[in-house]
């Protein structure tokens, strides 16, 4: 079993409340728009980091982190990308692959809107952790924590921090 801390759209800012929320996690996953390498390094110093770059991330982040990251975690096929859309409205960059070979868990960021949606058609769970940083129009900063055991997601928890 692994406990995962998930966030997106930090835009160079990580609140101590989020780091504390991730204290008991085994890994942190970041769905893009990290902001700078110092933010990635801060997260990676806290817990092992898996991340993708987002549309605001520069060459330094893009040199280290990919646009798409697909891997198996505790028996679950996971795909993380920054701009991915959501069930019924997947982005054209992922549409054909997600239709042909859907993961069990599809994670994207970009919208700054926290969403957890089951795609019944493709039998996958989509999570957008919202925005953890201060940049953007969102009024609440968010992060997600959950466990994966034997390919099953359980104990999903949300953190909300009012701006």
N, C-alpha and C positions, 0 to 999 in steps of 0.2 A: 504494500500500500504506500502511495505517495500523497503528500499534501502539497498542493500547488497554490501559490499566490499569483494572481493574474491582474495585470493593469495595462493601460494604454494611454497614449496622449499625455505624457508627463510634460513635454515641452520644456525641459530642463529643471523641473521642480518636482521633488519628492518630499512629501510631508512625513514627519516623524511618526504620525499616527498610522500611516500606511506601513512604514517599516515595522512598527510594533505589531500591526495586524498580521504581518508576514513572519513574525518571530518563530513560530512553530512549523513553518513550511519547510519542505525539503528542497523546493526549487521556486524561482520566480520566473514567470513568463511575461514578456512585454510584447504587445501587439502593435508596436510602431509609434512614430513621432516621439522618439526618445528625447531629442533636442540637442544633446551633445554627448561626447564621450565620457565626460565627468559624471553625468547622470547614470550612464550604463555602468561605469566603474563602481559607483556608489551602491547600486543594486547588486552587482556581482560580488562586492565585498561582503554583502549581507547574507546572500544565499547564491548557489549556482544559478546563472542566468541563461535563459533561452530567449532570444529576441529576434525581431525582424525590423527592418527599417521602414519608416513612413515617408510620406511626401515632403515633410519639412526637414528631414534628416539629410545632412551634408555628406560629403565624400568620406569623411573619417568614419562615420557610423556605417555607411554603405560598404566600406571596405571590409568591415568585420562581420556585419550582420546581413543575412540575405533578405530578399524581398518576400520569399515564401519559405516556410520551414515546415516540413512534414516528417513525422517520426512516430514511433510506437512508445507509449508510456503505460506500463503496467497492463499490457494487452490491448490498449485502446489506440486506434489510429487517430492521430491529432494533426491538424493542419492549421498553422498560424500565418496570417497575412494582414497587412494593414488595411487595404481597401478591398473588401470582399463582398460587401452587401449583406443581405440576410435572406432567409427563406422566402421564396417567391420573387425576390429581387436581387439575385446574386449579380455581382459586377461581371462585366463581359470578360475581364481578364481571368476569371476563375470559372466561369459558367460551364464551359465544355468539360473541363476536368472534374468538376464537382458532380456533374450529371453522370459522367462515365465511371468515375471511381470515387464515390463519396466517402469521406472519413467518418469516424464515429463522433468526433468533436471538431467543429469548425469555428475558429476564433478569428475575429477581425476587430479593428478599432475604427478610427477616422471620424465617425459621426458624433462623438462625444456623448452619445446616448446609450446608457446601460440597457442591454437587452439580453434576455435568456429565452430562446425560442426553440421548441422542438420542431424539426422539419419532418412531418409525417411521411411525406412523399419519398424523401431520400433516407429516412430513418437515421437522422443525425441530430445532435444537439448543437445549436449555434449560440455562442456567447460573445457579446461585445461588452467589455468591462467598463465602457464609458470613458470618462476623462479623469485622470488622477492629478493633472497639473492645474495651473491657474489660468492658462491662456484659453480663450474661447468664451462662448456665450453661456455655457452651462452654469447653473447656480449651485450645484452639488458636485463635489469631487468624489469619485467612486473607485472601488477596487473589489475584487472577488477572490474568495478562497474556497477551495473544494478538495475533495479526496478522490483518487482513482484507485480502485482495487479490482483486480480480475476483469479489466475492461469496462467497469461500471463507475460512473460518476456519482458521488454521494456527498452528503453534508455540505452542500453549497451555501455559502454565507456571503453577504454583501456588507461592504463598509461604505457609509455615506458621511461625508464631511461637508457641512454647510460652508459656503464661501463668505 
